[in-house]
Amino acid sequence: MNRFFWLPSIKIKGYRPFNDTLFRFRPVQVIVGANGSGKSSLFEFLKFLRDACHHEIPSEIITAAIGQPFRKT
């Protein structure tokens, strides 16, 4: 049985071109824009988010975690 999940919105702060950006998605969404507008960065972030659901995030990536042991909450 296939299960699909829909992400209605996501707010990205401080990742590449997204200082503080809210994206709202519909069940079918087409992403278009000029070169350098952040389309690839959005997809890289969504892939990171997907992967983070299945693998531990390295402590170097977590804000203020450099030199700290990773603790799952």
PDB file of N, CA, C, O and CB in Angstrom:
ATOM      1  N   MET A   1       0.837  -1.183   0.000  1.00  0.00           N
ATOM      2  CA  MET A   1       0.000   0.000   0.000  1.00  0.00           C
ATOM      3  C   MET A   1       0.885   1.250   0.000  1.00  0.00           C
ATOM      4  O   MET A   1       1.766   1.387   0.849  1.00  0.00           O
ATOM      5  CB  MET A   1      -0.954  -0.004   1.220  1.00  0.00           C
ATOM      6  N   ASN A   2       0.660   2.127  -0.914  1.00  0.00           N
ATOM      7  CA  ASN A   2       1.423   3.376  -0.983  1.00  0.00           C
ATOM      8  C   ASN A   2       0.819   4.406  -0.053  1.00  0.00           C
ATOM      9  O   ASN A   2      -0.397   4.590  -0.011  1.00  0.00           O
ATOM     10  CB  ASN A   2       1.464   3.918  -2.423  1.00  0.00           C
ATOM     11  N   ARG A   3       1.681   5.076   0.692  1.00  0.00           N
ATOM     12  CA  ARG A   3       1.227   6.177   1.545  1.00  0.00           C
ATOM     13  C   ARG A   3       1.977   7.427   1.126  1.00  0.00           C
ATOM     14  O   ARG A   3       3.204   7.440   1.032  1.00  0.00           O
ATOM     15  CB  ARG A   3       1.454   5.865   3.068  1.00  0.00           C
ATOM     16  N   PHE A   4       1.214   8.467   0.878  1.00  0.00           N
ATOM     17  CA  PHE A   4       1.800   9.739   0.487  1.00  0.00           C
ATOM     18  C   PHE A   4       1.497  10.760   1.564  1.00  0.00           C
ATOM     19  O   PHE A   4       0.398  10.788   2.118  1.00  0.00           O
ATOM     20  CB  PHE A   4       1.265  10.208  -0.890  1.00  0.00           C
ATOM     21  N   PHE A   5       2.467  11.590   1.855  1.00  0.00           N
ATOM     22  CA  PHE A   5       2.296  12.639   2.843  1.00  0.00           C
ATOM     23  C   PHE A   5       2.471  13.979   2.149  1.00  0.00           C
ATOM     24  O   PHE A   5       3.273  14.117   1.225  1.00  0.00           O
ATOM     25  CB  PHE A   5       3.302  12.479   4.020  1.00  0.00           C
ATOM     26  N   TRP A   6       1.732  14.931   2.593  1.00  0.00           N
ATOM     27  CA  TRP A   6       1.745  16.246   1.994  1.00  0.00           C
ATOM     28  C   TRP A   6       2.258  17.237   3.025  1.00  0.00           C
ATOM     29  O   TRP A   6       1.779  17.266   4.158  1.00  0.00           O
ATOM     30  CB  TRP A   6       0.340  16.643   1.483  1.00  0.00           C
ATOM     31  N   LEU A   7       3.215  18.034   2.639  1.00  0.00           N
ATOM     32  CA  LEU A   7       3.778  19.079   3.476  1.00  0.00           C
ATOM     33  C   LEU A   7       3.093  20.385   3.094  1.00  0.00           C
ATOM     34  O   LEU A   7       3.406  20.955   2.049  1.00  0.00           O
ATOM     35  CB  LEU A   7       5.338  19.176   3.311  1.00  0.00           C
ATOM     36  N   PRO A   8       2.153  20.880   3.930  1.00  0.00           N
ATOM     37  CA  PRO A   8       1.401  22.074   3.540  1.00  0.00           C
ATOM     38  C   PRO A   8       2.236  23.346   3.507  1.00  0.00           C
ATOM     39  O   PRO A   8       1.993  24.227   2.682  1.00  0.00           O
ATOM     40  CB  PRO A   8       0.257  22.269   4.475  1.00  0.00           C
ATOM     41  N   SER A   9       3.224  23.448   4.404  1.00  0.00           N
ATOM     42  CA  SER A   9       4.072  24.640   4.402  1.00  0.00           C
ATOM     43  C   SER A   9       5.360  24.332   5.151  1.00  0.00           C
ATOM     44  O   SER A   9       5.448  23.377   5.924  1.00  0.00           O
ATOM     45  CB  SER A   9       3.336  25.855   5.043  1.00  0.00           C
ATOM     46  N   ILE A  10       6.352  25.172   4.896  1.00  0.00           N
ATOM     47  CA  ILE A  10       7.624  25.063   5.617  1.00  0.00           C
ATOM     48  C   ILE A  10       8.250  26.450   5.666  1.00  0.00           C
ATOM     49  O   ILE A  10       8.209  27.197   4.689  1.00  0.00           O
ATOM     50  CB  ILE A  10       8.593  24.025   4.931  1.00  0.00           C
ATOM     51  N   LYS A  11       8.829  26.785   6.813  1.00  0.00           N
ATOM     52  CA  LYS A  11       9.518  28.064   6.981  1.00  0.00           C
ATOM     53  C   LYS A  11      11.014  27.767   7.102  1.00  0.00           C
ATOM     54  O   LYS A  11      11.443  26.988   7.953  1.00  0.00           O
ATOM     55  CB  LYS A  11       8.982  28.853   8.245  1.00  0.00           C
ATOM     56  N   ILE A  12      11.786  28.398   6.240  1.00  0.00           N
ATOM     57  CA  ILE A  12      13.235  28.180   6.215  1.00  0.00           C
ATOM     58  C   ILE A  12      13.926  29.478   6.618  1.00  0.00           C
ATOM     59  O   ILE A  12      13.680  30.537   6.041  1.00  0.00           O
ATOM     60  CB  ILE A  12      13.717  27.704   4.799  1.00  0.00           C
ATOM     61  N   LYS A  13      14.793  29.374   7.618  1.00  0.00           N
ATOM     62  CA  LYS A  13      15.563  30.531   8.093  1.00  0.00           C
ATOM     63  C   LYS A  13      17.049  30.225   7.983  1.00  0.00           C
ATOM     64  O   LYS A  13      17.525  29.220   8.511  1.00  0.00           O
ATOM     65  CB  LYS A  13      15.186  30.892   9.561  1.00  0.00           C
ATOM     66  N   GLY A  14      17.767  31.081   7.306  1.00  0.00           N
ATOM     67  CA  GLY A  14      19.228  31.006   7.292  1.00  0.00           C
ATOM     68  C   GLY A  14      19.821  29.884   6.469  1.00  0.00           C
ATOM     69  O   GLY A  14      20.943  29.462   6.751  1.00  0.00           O
ATOM     70  N   TYR A  15      19.131  29.386   5.474  1.00  0.00           N
ATOM     71  CA  TYR A  15      19.709  28.381   4.585  1.00  0.00           C
ATOM     72  C   TYR A  15      19.848  28.987   3.198  1.00  0.00           C
ATOM     73  O   TYR A  15      18.853  29.291   2.540  1.00  0.00           O
ATOM     74  CB  TYR A  15      18.835  27.087   4.544  1.00  0.00           C
ATOM     75  N   ARG A  16      21.068  29.157   2.767  1.00  0.00           N
ATOM     76  CA  ARG A  16      21.414  29.730   1.465  1.00  0.00           C
ATOM     77  C   ARG A  16      20.640  31.009   1.183  1.00  0.00           C
ATOM     78  O   ARG A  16      20.806  31.970   1.935  1.00  0.00           O
ATOM     79  CB  ARG A  16      21.152  28.719   0.363  1.00  0.00           C
ATOM     80  N   PRO A  17      19.799  31.088   0.142  1.00  0.00           N
ATOM     81  CA  PRO A  17      19.169  32.383  -0.150  1.00  0.00           C
ATOM     82  C   PRO A  17      17.972  32.696   0.749  1.00  0.00           C
ATOM     83  O   PRO A  17      17.386  33.773   0.635  1.00  0.00           O
ATOM     84  CB  PRO A  17      18.727  32.415  -1.590  1.00  0.00           C
ATOM     85  N   PHE A  18      17.600  31.771   1.641  1.00  0.00           N
ATOM     86  CA  PHE A  18      16.387  31.939   2.434  1.00  0.00           C
ATOM     87  C   PHE A  18      16.707  32.490   3.816  1.00  0.00           C
ATOM     88  O   PHE A  18      17.012  31.733   4.738  1.00  0.00           O
ATOM     89  CB  PHE A  18      15.645  30.612   2.557  1.00  0.00           C
ATOM     90  N   ASN A  19      16.637  33.805   3.956  1.00  0.00           N
ATOM     91  CA  ASN A  19      16.876  34.416   5.263  1.00  0.00           C
ATOM     92  C   ASN A  19      15.753  34.097   6.228  1.00  0.00           C
ATOM     93  O   ASN A  19      16.002  33.708   7.369  1.00  0.00           O
ATOM     94  CB  ASN A  19      17.035  35.925   5.129  1.00  0.00           C
ATOM     95  N   ASP A  20      14.531  34.258   5.785  1.00  0.00           N
ATOM     96  CA  ASP A  20      13.336  33.976   6.580  1.00  0.00           C
ATOM     97  C   ASP A  20      12.173  33.871   5.597  1.00  0.00           C
ATOM     98  O   ASP A  20      11.479  34.852   5.330  1.00  0.00           O
ATOM     99  CB  ASP A  20      13.076  35.096   7.682  1.00  0.00           C
ATOM    100  N   THR A  21      11.971  32.656   5.062  1.00  0.00           N
ATOM    101  CA  THR A  21      11.027  32.474   3.962  1.00  0.00           C
ATOM    102  C   THR A  21      10.004  31.405   4.302  1.00  0.00           C
ATOM    103  O   THR A  21      10.359  30.330   4.786  1.00  0.00           O
ATOM    104  CB  THR A  21      11.763  32.106   2.674  1.00  0.00           C
ATOM    105  N   LEU A  22       8.747  31.698   4.052  1.00  0.00           N
ATOM    106  CA  LEU A  22       7.665  30.743   4.248  1.00  0.00           C
ATOM    107  C   LEU A  22       7.194  30.254   2.888  1.00  0.00           C
ATOM    108  O   LEU A  22       6.829  31.050   2.023  1.00  0.00           O
ATOM    109  CB  LEU A  22       6.492  31.375   5.048  1.00  0.00           C
ATOM    110  N   PHE A  23       7.204  28.938   2.706  1.00  0.00           N
ATOM    111  CA  PHE A  23       6.689  28.317   1.489  1.00  0.00           C
ATOM    112  C   PHE A  23       5.385  27.625   1.832  1.00  0.00           C
ATOM    113  O   PHE A  23       5.313  26.869   2.800  1.00  0.00           O
ATOM    114  CB  PHE A  23       7.716  27.311   0.875  1.00  0.00           C
ATOM    115  N   ARG A  24       4.360  27.881   1.045  1.00  0.00           N
ATOM    116  CA  ARG A  24       3.072  27.188   1.190  1.00  0.00           C
ATOM    117  C   ARG A  24       2.877  26.335  -0.055  1.00  0.00           C
ATOM    118  O   ARG A  24       2.974  26.820  -1.182  1.00  0.00           O
ATOM    119  CB  ARG A  24       1.871  28.208   1.385  1.00  0.00           C
ATOM    120  N   PHE A  25       2.602  25.061   0.170  1.00  0.00           N
ATOM    121  CA  PHE A  25       2.461  24.119  -0.928  1.00  0.00           C
ATOM    122  C   PHE A  25       1.024  23.640  -1.050  1.00  0.00           C
ATOM    123  O   PHE A  25       0.284  23.582  -0.067  1.00  0.00           O
ATOM    124  CB  PHE A  25       3.398  22.932  -0.735  1.00  0.00           C
ATOM    125  N   ARG A  26       0.649  23.305  -2.256  1.00  0.00           N
ATOM    126  CA  ARG A  26      -0.641  22.671  -2.544  1.00  0.00           C
ATOM    127  C   ARG A  26      -0.353  21.220  -2.904  1.00  0.00           C
ATOM    128  O   ARG A  26       0.804  20.867  -3.133  1.00  0.00           O
ATOM    129  CB  ARG A  26      -1.418  23.414  -3.709  1.00  0.00           C
ATOM    130  N   PRO A  27      -1.375  20.372  -2.960  1.00  0.00           N
ATOM    131  CA  PRO A  27      -1.118  18.954  -3.274  1.00  0.00           C
ATOM    132  C   PRO A  27      -0.333  18.764  -4.575  1.00  0.00           C
ATOM    133  O   PRO A  27       0.486  17.849  -4.666  1.00  0.00           O
ATOM    134  CB  PRO A  27      -2.437  18.201  -3.370  1.00  0.00           C
ATOM    135  N   VAL A  28      -0.561  19.588  -5.553  1.00  0.00           N
ATOM    136  CA  VAL A  28       0.242  19.569  -6.780  1.00  0.00           C
ATOM    137  C   VAL A  28       0.825  20.969  -6.934  1.00  0.00           C
ATOM    138  O   VAL A  28       0.092  21.950  -7.056  1.00  0.00           O
ATOM    139  CB  VAL A  28      -0.621  19.148  -8.056  1.00  0.00           C
ATOM    140  N   GLN A  29       2.149  21.048  -6.926  1.00  0.00           N
ATOM    141  CA  GLN A  29       2.811  22.352  -6.949  1.00  0.00           C
ATOM    142  C   GLN A  29       3.869  22.358  -8.042  1.00  0.00           C
ATOM    143  O   GLN A  29       4.632  21.400  -8.171  1.00  0.00           O
ATOM    144  CB  GLN A  29       3.444  22.681  -5.569  1.00  0.00           C
ATOM    145  N   VAL A  30       3.923  23.403  -8.810  1.00  0.00           N
ATOM    146  CA  VAL A  30       4.946  23.586  -9.836  1.00  0.00           C
ATOM    147  C   VAL A  30       5.870  24.697  -9.356  1.00  0.00           C
ATOM    148  O   VAL A  30       5.417  25.789  -9.013  1.00  0.00           O
ATOM    149  CB  VAL A  30       4.312  23.928 -11.243  1.00  0.00           C
ATOM    150  N   ILE A  31       7.156  24.414  -9.335  1.00  0.00           N
ATOM    151  CA  ILE A  31       8.156  25.385  -8.879  1.00  0.00           C
ATOM    152  C   ILE A  31       8.869  25.934 -10.113  1.00  0.00           C
ATOM    153  O   ILE A  31       9.521  25.186 -10.841  1.00  0.00           O
ATOM    154  CB  ILE A  31       9.182  24.731  -7.869  1.00  0.00           C
ATOM    155  N   VAL A  32       8.747  27.234 -10.345  1.00  0.00           N
ATOM    156  CA  VAL A  32       9.426  27.886 -11.463  1.00  0.00           C
ATOM    157  C   VAL A  32      10.115  29.141 -10.949  1.00  0.00           C
ATOM    158  O   VAL A  32       9.731  29.689  -9.916  1.00  0.00           O
ATOM    159  CB  VAL A  32       8.426  28.232 -12.611  1.00  0.00           C
ATOM    160  N   GLY A  33      11.118  29.584 -11.662  1.00  0.00           N
ATOM    161  CA  GLY A  33      11.807  30.809 -11.291  1.00  0.00           C
ATOM    162  C   GLY A  33      13.046  31.000 -12.137  1.00  0.00           C
ATOM    163  O   GLY A  33      13.498  30.086 -12.826  1.00  0.00           O
ATOM    164  N   ALA A  34      13.580  32.185 -12.073  1.00  0.00           N
ATOM    165  CA  ALA A  34      14.788  32.519 -12.830  1.00  0.00           C
ATOM    166  C   ALA A  34      15.986  31.752 -12.279  1.00  0.00           C
ATOM    167  O   ALA A  34      15.958  31.244 -11.158  1.00  0.00           O
ATOM    168  CB  ALA A  34      15.058  34.039 -12.785  1.00  0.00           C
ATOM    169  N   ASN A  35      17.038  31.681 -13.091  1.00  0.00           N
ATOM    170  CA  ASN A  35      18.285  31.081 -12.615  1.00  0.00           C
ATOM    171  C   ASN A  35      18.757  31.842 -11.380  1.00  0.00           C
ATOM    172  O   ASN A  35      18.713  33.071 -11.346  1.00  0.00           O
ATOM    173  CB  ASN A  35      19.381  31.095 -13.729  1.00  0.00           C
ATOM    174  N   GLY A  36      19.205  31.108 -10.375  1.00  0.00           N
ATOM    175  CA  GLY A  36      19.720  31.730  -9.163  1.00  0.00           C
ATOM    176  C   GLY A  36      18.650  32.190  -8.193  1.00  0.00           C
ATOM    177  O   GLY A  36      18.955  32.910  -7.242  1.00  0.00           O
ATOM    178  N   SER A  37      17.404  31.793  -8.407  1.00  0.00           N
ATOM    179  CA  SER A  37      16.328  32.251  -7.515  1.00  0.00           C
ATOM    180  C   SER A  37      16.115  31.345  -6.307  1.00  0.00           C
ATOM    181  O   SER A  37      15.363  31.700  -5.400  1.00  0.00           O
ATOM    182  CB  SER A  37      15.039  32.355  -8.287  1.00  0.00           C
ATOM    183  N   GLY A  38      16.769  30.172  -6.279  1.00  0.00           N
ATOM    184  CA  GLY A  38      16.687  29.313  -5.105  1.00  0.00           C
ATOM    185  C   GLY A  38      15.923  28.015  -5.287  1.00  0.00           C
ATOM    186  O   GLY A  38      15.673  27.313  -4.307  1.00  0.00           O
ATOM    187  N   LYS A  39      15.545  27.677  -6.506  1.00  0.00           N
ATOM    188  CA  LYS A  39      14.803  26.434  -6.747  1.00  0.00           C
ATOM    189  C   LYS A  39      15.610  25.223  -6.287  1.00  0.00           C
ATOM    190  O   LYS A  39      15.093  24.382  -5.551  1.00  0.00           O
ATOM    191  CB  LYS A  39      14.447  26.297  -8.240  1.00  0.00           C
ATOM    192  N   SER A  40      16.847  25.124  -6.704  1.00  0.00           N
ATOM    193  CA  SER A  40      17.684  23.981  -6.323  1.00  0.00           C
ATOM    194  C   SER A  40      17.932  23.969  -4.822  1.00  0.00           C
ATOM    195  O   SER A  40      17.954  22.900  -4.212  1.00  0.00           O
ATOM    196  CB  SER A  40      19.021  24.016  -7.078  1.00  0.00           C
ATOM    197  N   SER A  41      18.119  25.128  -4.221  1.00  0.00           N
ATOM    198  CA  SER A  41      18.323  25.194  -2.763  1.00  0.00           C
ATOM    199  C   SER A  41      17.092  24.692  -2.013  1.00  0.00           C
ATOM    200  O   SER A  41      17.217  24.012  -0.994  1.00  0.00           O
ATOM    201  CB  SER A  41      18.648  26.639  -2.329  1.00  0.00           C
ATOM    202  N   LEU A  42      15.909  25.024  -2.513  1.00  0.00           N
ATOM    203  CA  LEU A  42      14.682  24.526  -1.892  1.00  0.00           C
ATOM    204  C   LEU A  42      14.639  23.010  -1.962  1.00  0.00           C
ATOM    205  O   LEU A  42      14.335  22.356  -0.965  1.00  0.00           O
ATOM    206  CB  LEU A  42      13.438  25.128  -2.573  1.00  0.00           C
ATOM    207  N   PHE A  43      14.937  22.441  -3.123  1.00  0.00           N
ATOM    208  CA  PHE A  43      14.903  20.987  -3.261  1.00  0.00           C
ATOM    209  C   PHE A  43      15.995  20.313  -2.436  1.00  0.00           C
ATOM    210  O   PHE A  43      15.766  19.227  -1.903  1.00  0.00           O
ATOM    211  CB  PHE A  43      15.047  20.598  -4.725  1.00  0.00           C
ATOM    212  N   GLU A  44      17.169  20.920  -2.316  1.00  0.00           N
ATOM    213  CA  GLU A  44      18.222  20.370  -1.460  1.00  0.00           C
ATOM    214  C   GLU A  44      17.769  20.367  -0.003  1.00  0.00           C
ATOM    215  O   GLU A  44      18.021  19.404   0.722  1.00  0.00           O
ATOM    216  CB  GLU A  44      19.531  21.178  -1.615  1.00  0.00           C
ATOM    217  N   PHE A  45      17.107  21.434   0.429  1.00  0.00           N
ATOM    218  CA  PHE A  45      16.622  21.496   1.802  1.00  0.00           C
ATOM    219  C   PHE A  45      15.553  20.439   2.053  1.00  0.00           C
ATOM    220  O   PHE A  45      15.566  19.783   3.095  1.00  0.00           O
ATOM    221  CB  PHE A  45      16.069  22.887   2.109  1.00  0.00           C
ATOM    222  N   LEU A  46      14.630  20.265   1.115  1.00  0.00           N
ATOM    223  CA  LEU A  46      13.585  19.253   1.266  1.00  0.00           C
ATOM    224  C   LEU A  46      14.187  17.847   1.290  1.00  0.00           C
ATOM    225  O   LEU A  46      13.709  16.984   2.027  1.00  0.00           O
ATOM    226  CB  LEU A  46      12.558  19.370   0.128  1.00  0.00           C
ATOM    227  N   LYS A  47      15.229  17.611   0.493  1.00  0.00           N
ATOM    228  CA  LYS A  47      15.910  16.313   0.526  1.00  0.00           C
ATOM    229  C   LYS A  47      16.592  16.110   1.875  1.00  0.00           C
ATOM    230  O   LYS A  47      16.538  15.014   2.433  1.00  0.00           O
ATOM    231  CB  LYS A  47      16.945  16.208  -0.620  1.00  0.00           C
ATOM    232  N   PHE A  48      17.236  17.157   2.410  1.00  0.00           N
ATOM    233  CA  PHE A  48      17.859  17.075   3.734  1.00  0.00           C
ATOM    234  C   PHE A  48      16.810  16.742   4.794  1.00  0.00           C
ATOM    235  O   PHE A  48      17.042  15.902   5.663  1.00  0.00           O
ATOM    236  CB  PHE A  48      18.575  18.402   4.083  1.00  0.00           C
ATOM    237  N   LEU A  49      15.668  17.398   4.719  1.00  0.00           N
ATOM    238  CA  LEU A  49      14.587  17.159   5.673  1.00  0.00           C
ATOM    239  C   LEU A  49      14.101  15.717   5.585  1.00  0.00           C
ATOM    240  O   LEU A  49      13.892  15.060   6.605  1.00  0.00           O
ATOM    241  CB  LEU A  49      13.422  18.128   5.421  1.00  0.00           C
ATOM    242  N   ARG A  50      13.924  15.228   4.355  1.00  0.00           N
ATOM    243  CA  ARG A  50      13.513  13.834   4.161  1.00  0.00           C
ATOM    244  C   ARG A  50      14.542  12.871   4.753  1.00  0.00           C
ATOM    245  O   ARG A  50      14.182  11.939   5.472  1.00  0.00           O
ATOM    246  CB  ARG A  50      13.313  13.536   2.664  1.00  0.00           C
ATOM    247  N   ASP A  51      15.816  13.096   4.454  1.00  0.00           N
ATOM    248  CA  ASP A  51      16.870  12.222   4.956  1.00  0.00           C
ATOM    249  C   ASP A  51      16.976  12.277   6.476  1.00  0.00           C
ATOM    250  O   ASP A  51      17.281  11.268   7.113  1.00  0.00           O
ATOM    251  CB  ASP A  51      18.202  12.601   4.331  1.00  0.00           C
ATOM    252  N   ALA A  52      16.726  13.449   7.063  1.00  0.00           N
ATOM    253  CA  ALA A  52      16.813  13.601   8.525  1.00  0.00           C
ATOM    254  C   ALA A  52      15.742  12.781   9.241  1.00  0.00           C
ATOM    255  O   ALA A  52      15.878  12.481  10.427  1.00  0.00           O
ATOM    256  CB  ALA A  52      16.680  15.080   8.914  1.00  0.00           C
ATOM    257  N   CYS A  53      14.698  12.426   8.538  1.00  0.00           N
ATOM    258  CA  CYS A  53      13.650  11.580   9.140  1.00  0.00           C
ATOM    259  C   CYS A  53      14.101  10.136   9.270  1.00  0.00           C
ATOM    260  O   CYS A  53      13.503   9.364  10.020  1.00  0.00           O
ATOM    261  CB  CYS A  53      12.369  11.642   8.306  1.00  0.00           C
ATOM    262  N   HIS A  54      15.158   9.760   8.543  1.00  0.00           N
ATOM    263  CA  HIS A  54      15.606   8.368   8.520  1.00  0.00           C
ATOM    264  C   HIS A  54      17.022   8.166   9.049  1.00  0.00           C
ATOM    265  O   HIS A  54      17.420   7.035   9.326  1.00  0.00           O
ATOM    266  CB  HIS A  54      15.527   7.844   7.126  1.00  0.00           C
ATOM    267  N   HIS A  55      17.787   9.246   9.191  1.00  0.00           N
ATOM    268  CA  HIS A  55      19.179   9.139   9.630  1.00  0.00           C
ATOM    269  C   HIS A  55      19.460  10.226  10.662  1.00  0.00           C
ATOM    270  O   HIS A  55      18.807  11.269  10.673  1.00  0.00           O
ATOM    271  CB  HIS A  55      20.160   9.255   8.423  1.00  0.00           C
ATOM    272  N   GLU A  56      20.441   9.968  11.530  1.00  0.00           N
ATOM    273  CA  GLU A  56      20.832  10.992  12.495  1.00  0.00           C
ATOM    274  C   GLU A  56      21.466  12.173  11.793  1.00  0.00           C
ATOM    275  O   GLU A  56      22.188  12.012  10.809  1.00  0.00           O
ATOM    276  CB  GLU A  56      21.794  10.418  13.531  1.00  0.00           C
ATOM    277  N   ILE A  57      21.194  13.354  12.300  1.00  0.00           N
ATOM    278  CA  ILE A  57      21.790  14.568  11.753  1.00  0.00           C
ATOM    279  C   ILE A  57      23.160  14.747  12.416  1.00  0.00           C
ATOM    280  O   ILE A  57      23.251  14.738  13.644  1.00  0.00           O
ATOM    281  CB  ILE A  57      20.862  15.829  11.990  1.00  0.00           C
ATOM    282  N   PRO A  58      24.220  14.908  11.627  1.00  0.00           N
ATOM    283  CA  PRO A  58      25.540  15.116  12.238  1.00  0.00           C
ATOM    284  C   PRO A  58      25.542  16.354  13.130  1.00  0.00           C
ATOM    285  O   PRO A  58      24.926  17.367  12.798  1.00  0.00           O
ATOM    286  CB  PRO A  58      26.622  15.250  11.151  1.00  0.00           C
ATOM    287  N   SER A  59      26.232  16.268  14.252  1.00  0.00           N
ATOM    288  CA  SER A  59      26.222  17.370  15.219  1.00  0.00           C
ATOM    289  C   SER A  59      26.788  18.656  14.640  1.00  0.00           C
ATOM    290  O   SER A  59      26.449  19.737  15.122  1.00  0.00           O
ATOM    291  CB  SER A  59      27.008  16.985  16.453  1.00  0.00           C
ATOM    292  N   GLU A  60      27.646  18.575  13.615  1.00  0.00           N
ATOM    293  CA  GLU A  60      28.209  19.783  13.008  1.00  0.00           C
ATOM    294  C   GLU A  60      27.131  20.634  12.347  1.00  0.00           C
ATOM    295  O   GLU A  60      27.314  21.839  12.173  1.00  0.00           O
ATOM    296  CB  GLU A  60      29.277  19.410  11.982  1.00  0.00           C
ATOM    297  N   ILE A  61      26.023  20.026  11.982  1.00  0.00           N
ATOM    298  CA  ILE A  61      24.963  20.741  11.280  1.00  0.00           C
ATOM    299  C   ILE A  61      24.015  21.436  12.243  1.00  0.00           C
ATOM    300  O   ILE A  61      23.409  22.449  11.893  1.00  0.00           O
ATOM    301  CB  ILE A  61      24.188  19.790  10.395  1.00  0.00           C
ATOM    302  N   ILE A  62      23.880  20.909  13.445  1.00  0.00           N
ATOM    303  CA  ILE A  62      22.944  21.455  14.414  1.00  0.00           C
ATOM    304  C   ILE A  62      23.504  22.745  14.991  1.00  0.00           C
ATOM    305  O   ILE A  62      24.655  22.779  15.428  1.00  0.00           O
ATOM    306  CB  ILE A  62      22.655  20.437  15.534  1.00  0.00           C
ATOM    307  N   THR A  63      22.697  23.815  14.999  1.00  0.00           N
ATOM    308  CA  THR A  63      23.124  25.117  15.497  1.00  0.00           C
ATOM    309  C   THR A  63      23.617  25.007  16.934  1.00  0.00           C
ATOM    310  O   THR A  63      22.967  24.386  17.775  1.00  0.00           O
ATOM    311  CB  THR A  63      21.979  26.130  15.404  1.00  0.00           C
ATOM    312  N   ALA A  64      24.758  25.608  17.208  1.00  0.00           N
ATOM    313  CA  ALA A  64      25.348  25.673  18.549  1.00  0.00           C
ATOM    314  C   ALA A  64      25.712  24.310  19.100  1.00  0.00           C
ATOM    315  O   ALA A  64      25.807  24.151  20.317  1.00  0.00           O
ATOM    316  CB  ALA A  64      24.401  26.351  19.495  1.00  0.00           C
ATOM    317  N   ALA A  65      25.921  23.311  18.235  1.00  0.00           N
ATOM    318  CA  ALA A  65      26.244  21.980  18.730  1.00  0.00           C
ATOM    319  C   ALA A  65      27.705  21.598  18.502  1.00  0.00           C
ATOM    320  O   ALA A  65      28.104  20.481  18.829  1.00  0.00           O
ATOM    321  CB  ALA A  65      25.351  20.965  18.072  1.00  0.00           C
ATOM    322  N   ILE A  66      28.497  22.494  17.954  1.00  0.00           N
ATOM    323  CA  ILE A  66      29.891  22.157  17.680  1.00  0.00           C
ATOM    324  C   ILE A  66      30.601  21.872  19.000  1.00  0.00           C
ATOM    325  O   ILE A  66      30.595  22.688  19.921  1.00  0.00           O
ATOM    326  CB  ILE A  66      30.603  23.305  16.903  1.00  0.00           C
ATOM    327  N   GLY A  67      31.211  20.695  19.062  1.00  0.00           N
ATOM    328  CA  GLY A  67      31.920  20.290  20.278  1.00  0.00           C
ATOM    329  C   GLY A  67      31.018  19.689  21.339  1.00  0.00           C
ATOM    330  O   GLY A  67      31.499  19.308  22.407  1.00  0.00           O
ATOM    331  N   GLN A  68      29.739  19.594  21.077  1.00  0.00           N
ATOM    332  CA  GLN A  68      28.785  19.027  22.036  1.00  0.00           C
ATOM    333  C   GLN A  68      28.403  17.632  21.586  1.00  0.00           C
ATOM    334  O   GLN A  68      28.284  17.398  20.383  1.00  0.00           O
ATOM    335  CB  GLN A  68      27.522  19.924  22.175  1.00  0.00           C
ATOM    336  N   PRO A  69      28.203  16.689  22.508  1.00  0.00           N
ATOM    337  CA  PRO A  69      27.713  15.367  22.089  1.00  0.00           C
ATOM    338  C   PRO A  69      26.261  15.474  21.637  1.00  0.00           C
ATOM    339  O   PRO A  69      25.488  16.254  22.195  1.00  0.00           O
ATOM    340  CB  PRO A  69      27.845  14.333  23.246  1.00  0.00           C
ATOM    341  N   PHE A  70      25.895  14.697  20.633  1.00  0.00           N
ATOM    342  CA  PHE A  70      24.521  14.708  20.112  1.00  0.00           C
ATOM    343  C   PHE A  70      23.617  13.966  21.071  1.00  0.00           C
ATOM    344  O   PHE A  70      23.924  12.846  21.479  1.00  0.00           O
ATOM    345  CB  PHE A  70      24.447  14.075  18.697  1.00  0.00           C
ATOM    346  N   ARG A  71      22.508  14.581  21.432  1.00  0.00           N
ATOM    347  CA  ARG A  71      21.527  13.949  22.308  1.00  0.00           C
ATOM    348  C   ARG A  71      20.167  13.989  21.647  1.00  0.00           C
ATOM    349  O   ARG A  71      19.658  15.055  21.302  1.00  0.00           O
ATOM    350  CB  ARG A  71      21.481  14.639  23.687  1.00  0.00           C
ATOM    351  N   LYS A  72      19.584  12.813  21.475  1.00  0.00           N
ATOM    352  CA  LYS A  72      18.219  12.752  20.949  1.00  0.00           C
ATOM    353  C   LYS A  72      17.257  13.078  22.068  1.00  0.00           C
ATOM    354  O   LYS A  72      17.445  12.633  23.200  1.00  0.00           O
ATOM    355  CB  LYS A  72      17.903  11.356  20.338  1.00  0.00           C
ATOM    356  N   THR A  73      16.222  13.856  21.763  1.00  0.00           N
ATOM    357  CA  THR A  73      15.234  14.186  22.789  1.00  0.00           C
ATOM    358  C   THR A  73      13.967  13.424  22.550  1.00  0.00           C
ATOM    359  O   THR A  73      13.008  13.565  23.309  1.00  0.00           O
ATOM    360  CB  THR A  73      14.948  15.682  22.818  1.00  0.00           C
TER     361      THR A  73
END
